């Protein structure tokens, strides 16, 4: 295996000069740089990542913890993160918490032990044990999707996005609007989106029957079950339903079709998330596009800023959203 010393001898320069060319640091004349790069190309020299890591004290690896690795949201988020990090020579180490809070803590500890240069966490909760663990990391960190005081966060405007969707349904003439949510321990998707729904209904002086508000989990089957419960338990059938994710909304649509109801003539349906699938079901689903890729890019850029500048100050960046009105309402 060829070494830096041999590269230096063949290019008739010092080892320090070769190191400067490899790391793109310090002054090297253009003529000398070309000579060194030519030798590197001819010999097929590949720098040792371990040795480079020891010199720079960086592993060039970023840990990314996802709530559910198989979802479109996670895929879009990682694409955005990788788009930024790859340009800077970073690799991503993915961890899948499977929506289990204690696994998020386990992965934070594991990634720290692997000496990653930073961590991005797409969290489903902000419970005290998790927050305390993050505070103790002492390495660059960015939270995506949830807001925690004292940390750097990339968040979505869940509250106002939900209000906009409910207000659109009201504008369409709907006064009896049902809601399919998730556990409020998930502050962003569970609590803030439900708050947006309740506040819009209250501001419109519209009734809310208890059975219209159902709580599911993050899958289509749960949306199907919640829609079934709304129709079976309600004294008055709603004319529209809003689900906090597209998967829940699509599950609700599936049940409505099975029940022989027409969408949107009998019941209008809206979701949130802007998934690719929402465009291709029939009727196409009205939804909120939260620009997930942009969130990934923002998170990666913010993390690099912390790594390169040692900036550990709290920063919160809110990603814009788009309301996509389609056939389901």
Buried (B, 14 or more C-beta within 10 A) or exposed (E): EEEBEBBBEBBEBEBEBBBBBBEEEEEBEEEBBEBBEEBBEEEEBEBEEEEBBEEEEBBBBBBBBBBBBEBBBBBBBBEBBBEBBEEEEBEBBBBBBEBEBEBBBBBBEBBBEEEBBBBBBBBBBBBEEBBEBBEEBEBBBBBBBBBBEEBBBBBBBBBEBBBBBBBBBBEBEBBBBBBBBBBBEBBBBBBBBBBBBBBBBEEBEBEBBEBBBBBBBBBBBBBBBBBBBBBEEBEEBBBBBBBBBBBBBBBBBBBBEEEEBEBBEEBBBBBBBBBEBBEEBEBBBBBBBBBBBBBBBBBBBBBBBBBEEEEEEEBBBBBEBEBBEBBBB
